[in-house]
Amino acid sequence: MALRFVGKDPESGDHGSPAVWVDEETRDLVLQGWKADQPTTGETSVDVRLPEHESVIRVPKRMVPLLREALDVAELDQLR
């Protein structure tokens, strides 16, 4: 597996932060984000059951451009 790093939260400095990668083989997006708090997790489970092996994360709005770039990378490479 090879992950292509797209970027990280521009306001995070030198420590761990929300980030996004694209798996170069499967074209899946790989996200690192803040663990959602209980109220957020509870609200999401109204729409979709949260299995034990999954998690809800938050990615800050300021990372939307990075997510768009990651989506473009995943889709563009599929068209080749």
TIVO-2410 file (N, C-alpha, C; in nm, 3 decimals):
# residues 80
REC num residu      c1      c2      c3 atome chaine
REC   1      M   0.086  -0.118   0.000     N      A
REC   1      M   0.000   0.000   0.000    CA      A
REC   1      M   0.089   0.123   0.000     C      A
REC   2      A   0.058   0.217  -0.086     N      A
REC   2      A   0.128   0.344  -0.090    CA      A
REC   2      A   0.027   0.457  -0.073     C      A
REC   3      L   0.048   0.540   0.025     N      A
REC   3      L  -0.041   0.653   0.047    CA      A
REC   3      L   0.023   0.780  -0.008     C      A
REC   4      R  -0.055   0.855  -0.080     N      A
REC   4      R  -0.010   0.983  -0.135    CA      A
REC   4      R  -0.061   1.093  -0.043     C      A
REC   5      F   0.031   1.161   0.025     N      A
REC   5      F  -0.005   1.268   0.118    CA      A
REC   5      F  -0.054   1.388   0.039     C      A
REC   6      V  -0.173   1.438   0.076     N      A
REC   6      V  -0.228   1.555   0.009    CA      A
REC   6      V  -0.204   1.680   0.094     C      A
REC   7      G  -0.227   1.670   0.224     N      A
REC   7      G  -0.202   1.786   0.309    CA      A
REC   7      G  -0.257   1.768   0.449     C      A
REC   8      K  -0.225   1.867   0.534     N      A
REC   8      K  -0.273   1.865   0.672    CA      A
REC   8      K  -0.332   2.001   0.707     C      A
REC   9      D  -0.401   2.006   0.816     N      A
REC   9      D  -0.462   2.129   0.864    CA      A
REC   9      D  -0.358   2.240   0.863     C      A
REC  10      P  -0.380   2.346   0.785     N      A
REC  10      P  -0.280   2.452   0.774    CA      A
REC  10      P  -0.257   2.530   0.903     C      A
REC  11      E  -0.345   2.516   0.999     N      A
REC  11      E  -0.330   2.589   1.125    CA      A
REC  11      E  -0.277   2.502   1.237     C      A
REC  12      S  -0.229   2.382   1.207     N      A
REC  12      S  -0.193   2.287   1.312    CA      A
REC  12      S  -0.050   2.300   1.363     C      A
REC  13      G   0.035   2.369   1.292     N      A
REC  13      G   0.174   2.380   1.337    CA      A
REC  13      G   0.249   2.249   1.318     C      A
REC  14      D   0.339   2.218   1.411     N      A
REC  14      D   0.425   2.100   1.398    CA      A
REC  14      D   0.374   1.975   1.467     C      A
REC  15      H   0.258   1.979   1.529     N      A
REC  15      H   0.209   1.861   1.601    CA      A
REC  15      H   0.104   1.786   1.519     C      A
REC  16      G   0.055   1.675   1.572     N      A
REC  16      G  -0.046   1.596   1.503    CA      A
REC  16      G  -0.165   1.682   1.465     C      A
REC  17      S  -0.224   1.650   1.353     N      A
REC  17      S  -0.333   1.733   1.306    CA      A
REC  17      S  -0.421   1.656   1.210     C      A
REC  18      P  -0.541   1.709   1.183     N      A
REC  18      P  -0.619   1.649   1.076    CA      A
REC  18      P  -0.539   1.651   0.946     C      A
REC  19      A  -0.549   1.542   0.871     N      A
REC  19      A  -0.472   1.529   0.748    CA      A
REC  19      A  -0.548   1.439   0.651     C      A
REC  20      V  -0.505   1.442   0.525     N      A
REC  20      V  -0.570   1.361   0.421    CA      A
REC  20      V  -0.466   1.301   0.328     C      A
REC  21      W  -0.490   1.175   0.290     N      A
REC  21      W  -0.407   1.100   0.196    CA      A
REC  21      W  -0.500   1.033   0.094     C      A
REC  22      V  -0.443   0.989  -0.018     N      A
REC  22      V  -0.514   0.906  -0.115    CA      A
REC  22      V  -0.435   0.777  -0.129     C      A
REC  23      D  -0.503   0.663  -0.115     N      A
REC  23      D  -0.440   0.533  -0.136    CA      A
REC  23      D  -0.419   0.519  -0.286     C      A
REC  24      E  -0.295   0.507  -0.328     N      A
REC  24      E  -0.265   0.506  -0.471    CA      A
REC  24      E  -0.314   0.382  -0.544     C      A
REC  25      E  -0.341   0.276  -0.472     N      A
REC  25      E  -0.391   0.153  -0.535    CA      A
REC  25      E  -0.543   0.153  -0.544     C      A
REC  26      T  -0.610   0.178  -0.431     N      A
REC  26      T  -0.756   0.167  -0.427    CA      A
REC  26      T  -0.828   0.298  -0.457     C      A
REC  27      R  -0.757   0.410  -0.451     N      A
REC  27      R  -0.811   0.545  -0.467    CA      A
REC  27      R  -0.898   0.586  -0.349     C      A
REC  28      D  -0.892   0.511  -0.238     N      A
REC  28      D  -0.965   0.549  -0.118    CA      A
REC  28      D  -0.903   0.673  -0.056     C      A
REC  29      L  -0.986   0.755   0.009     N      A
REC  29      L  -0.935   0.865   0.089    CA      A
REC  29      L  -0.905   0.812   0.228     C      A
REC  30      V  -0.795   0.855   0.285     N      A
REC  30      V  -0.758   0.820   0.422    CA      A
REC  30      V  -0.754   0.950   0.500     C      A
REC  31      L  -0.834   0.958   0.607     N      A
REC  31      L  -0.847   1.081   0.683    CA      A
REC  31      L  -0.801   1.064   0.827     C      A
REC  32      Q  -0.733   1.163   0.876     N      A
REC  32      Q  -0.701   1.174   1.018    CA      A
REC  32      Q  -0.776   1.297   1.067     C      A
REC  33      G  -0.848   1.283   1.176     N      A
REC  33      G  -0.924   1.396   1.227    CA      A
REC  33      G  -0.942   1.386   1.377     C      A
REC  34      W  -1.011   1.482   1.431     N      A
REC  34      W  -1.040   1.482   1.574    CA      A
REC  34      W  -1.150   1.381   1.603     C      A
REC  35      K  -1.135   1.304   1.709     N      A
REC  35      K  -1.243   1.214   1.749    CA      A
REC  35      K  -1.366   1.297   1.783     C      A
REC  36      A  -1.479   1.256   1.729     N      A
REC  36      A  -1.603   1.327   1.756    CA      A
REC  36      A  -1.645   1.305   1.901     C      A
REC  37      D  -1.705   1.407   1.960     N      A
REC  37      D  -1.753   1.393   2.097    CA      A
REC  37      D  -1.883   1.311   2.100     C      A
REC  38      Q  -1.926   1.276   2.219     N      A
REC  38      Q  -2.045   1.190   2.234    CA      A
REC  38      Q  -2.171   1.251   2.172     C      A
REC  39      P  -2.198   1.382   2.191     N      A
REC  39      P  -2.319   1.437   2.127    CA      A
REC  39      P  -2.315   1.424   1.974     C      A
REC  40      T  -2.200   1.447   1.913     N      A
REC  40      T  -2.188   1.434   1.768    CA      A
REC  40      T  -2.207   1.289   1.726     C      A
REC  41      T  -2.139   1.198   1.793     N      A
REC  41      T  -2.153   1.055   1.762    CA      A
REC  41      T  -2.298   1.009   1.779     C      A
REC  42      G  -2.361   1.056   1.885     N      A
REC  42      G  -2.501   1.021   1.908    CA      A
REC  42      G  -2.592   1.069   1.798     C      A
REC  43      E  -2.568   1.191   1.752     N      A
REC  43      E  -2.653   1.246   1.646    CA      A
REC  43      E  -2.631   1.173   1.513     C      A
REC  44      T  -2.507   1.136   1.481     N      A
REC  44      T  -2.483   1.065   1.356    CA      A
REC  44      T  -2.547   0.927   1.358     C      A
REC  45      S  -2.553   0.866   1.476     N      A
REC  45      S  -2.609   0.730   1.484    CA      A
REC  45      S  -2.759   0.728   1.461     C      A
REC  46      V  -2.824   0.843   1.462     N      A
REC  46      V  -2.966   0.849   1.427    CA      A
REC  46      V  -2.985   0.810   1.280     C      A
REC  47      D  -2.888   0.849   1.196     N      A
REC  47      D  -2.897   0.822   1.053    CA      A
REC  47      D  -2.830   0.691   1.012     C      A
REC  48      V  -2.716   0.661   1.076     N      A
REC  48      V  -2.637   0.543   1.039    CA      A
REC  48      V  -2.581   0.481   1.166     C      A
REC  49      R  -2.605   0.350   1.183     N      A
REC  49      R  -2.550   0.279   1.299    CA      A
REC  49      R  -2.399   0.282   1.291     C      A
REC  50      L  -2.334   0.303   1.406     N      A
REC  50      L  -2.188   0.309   1.412    CA      A
REC  50      L  -2.134   0.175   1.462     C      A
REC  51      P  -2.079   0.094   1.372     N      A
REC  51      P  -2.024  -0.035   1.415    CA      A
REC  51      P  -1.901  -0.015   1.503     C      A
REC  52      E  -1.871  -0.117   1.580     N      A
REC  52      E  -1.758  -0.111   1.674    CA      A
REC  52      E  -1.625  -0.082   1.604     C      A
REC  53      H  -1.609  -0.127   1.482     N      A
REC  53      H  -1.481  -0.111   1.412    CA      A
REC  53      H  -1.469   0.022   1.336     C      A
REC  54      E  -1.567   0.111   1.351     N      A
REC  54      E  -1.564   0.240   1.282    CA      A
REC  54      E  -1.564   0.354   1.384     C      A
REC  55      S  -1.536   0.474   1.335     N      A
REC  55      S  -1.531   0.591   1.421    CA      A
REC  55      S  -1.583   0.712   1.345     C      A
REC  56      V  -1.634   0.808   1.416     N      A
REC  56      V  -1.675   0.935   1.357    CA      A
REC  56      V  -1.564   1.035   1.389     C      A
REC  57      I  -1.519   1.107   1.286     N      A
REC  57      I  -1.416   1.208   1.307    CA      A
REC  57      I  -1.465   1.343   1.256     C      A
REC  58      R  -1.402   1.447   1.303     N      A
REC  58      R  -1.429   1.582   1.253    CA      A
REC  58      R  -1.307   1.632   1.179     C      A
REC  59      V  -1.332   1.697   1.066     N      A
REC  59      V  -1.226   1.761   0.988    CA      A
REC  59      V  -1.265   1.908   0.978     C      A
REC  60      P  -1.176   2.000   1.012     N      A
REC  60      P  -1.214   2.141   1.013    CA      A
REC  60      P  -1.246   2.195   0.873     C      A
REC  61      K  -1.337   2.291   0.871     N      A
REC  61      K  -1.381   2.353   0.746    CA      A
REC  61      K  -1.263   2.405   0.664     C      A
REC  62      R  -1.161   2.453   0.732     N      A
REC  62      R  -1.046   2.510   0.659    CA      A
REC  62      R  -0.972   2.405   0.576     C      A
REC  63      M  -1.006   2.276   0.596     N      A
REC  63      M  -0.943   2.170   0.517    CA      A
REC  63      M  -1.024   2.132   0.392     C      A
REC  64      V  -1.136   2.198   0.368     N      A
REC  64      V  -1.218   2.168   0.251    CA      A
REC  64      V  -1.136   2.174   0.122     C      A
REC  65      P  -1.049   2.273   0.103     N      A
REC  65      P  -0.968   2.273  -0.020    CA      A
REC  65      P  -0.880   2.148  -0.033     C      A
REC  66      L  -0.827   2.099   0.078     N      A
REC  66      L  -0.744   1.978   0.074    CA      A
REC  66      L  -0.829   1.856   0.040     C      A
REC  67      L  -0.950   1.850   0.092     N      A
REC  67      L  -1.040   1.738   0.059    CA      A
REC  67      L  -1.076   1.742  -0.089     C      A
REC  68      R  -1.101   1.861  -0.142     N      A
REC  68      R  -1.130   1.873  -0.286    CA      A
REC  68      R  -1.011   1.825  -0.368     C      A
REC  69      E  -0.892   1.863  -0.326     N      A
REC  69      E  -0.772   1.819  -0.397    CA      A
REC  69      E  -0.758   1.667  -0.392     C      A
REC  70      A  -0.784   1.610  -0.276     N      A
REC  70      A  -0.775   1.464  -0.262    CA      A
REC  70      A  -0.878   1.395  -0.351     C      A
REC  71      L  -0.999   1.450  -0.357     N      A
REC  71      L  -1.102   1.393  -0.445    CA      A
REC  71      L  -1.060   1.402  -0.590     C      A
REC  72      D  -1.001   1.515  -0.628     N      A
REC  72      D  -0.953   1.530  -0.766    CA      A
REC  72      D  -0.844   1.428  -0.797     C      A
REC  73      V  -0.751   1.409  -0.704     N      A
REC  73      V  -0.644   1.311  -0.723    CA      A
REC  73      V  -0.705   1.172  -0.743     C      A
REC  74      A  -0.800   1.136  -0.657     N      A
REC  74      A  -0.861   1.003  -0.665    CA      A
REC  74      A  -0.937   0.984  -0.795     C      A
REC  75      E  -1.013   1.084  -0.837     N      A
REC  75      E  -1.092   1.071  -0.959    CA      A
REC  75      E  -1.008   1.087  -1.084     C      A
REC  76      L  -0.920   1.182  -1.087     N      A
REC  76      L  -0.839   1.208  -1.206    CA      A
REC  76      L  -0.756   1.088  -1.243     C      A
REC  77      D  -0.692   1.028  -1.145     N      A
REC  77      D  -0.609   0.911  -1.173    CA      A
REC  77      D  -0.692   0.793  -1.219     C      A
REC  78      Q  -0.819   0.786  -1.181     N      A
REC  78      Q  -0.906   0.677  -1.227    CA      A
REC  78      Q  -0.937   0.690  -1.375     C      A
REC  79      L  -0.935   0.811  -1.426     N      A
REC  79      L  -0.971   0.834  -1.566    CA      A
REC  79      L  -0.859   0.798  -1.662     C      A
REC  80      R  -0.741   0.778  -1.611     N      A
REC  80      R  -0.625   0.746  -1.697    CA      A
REC  80      R  -0.630   0.605  -1.747     C      A
***
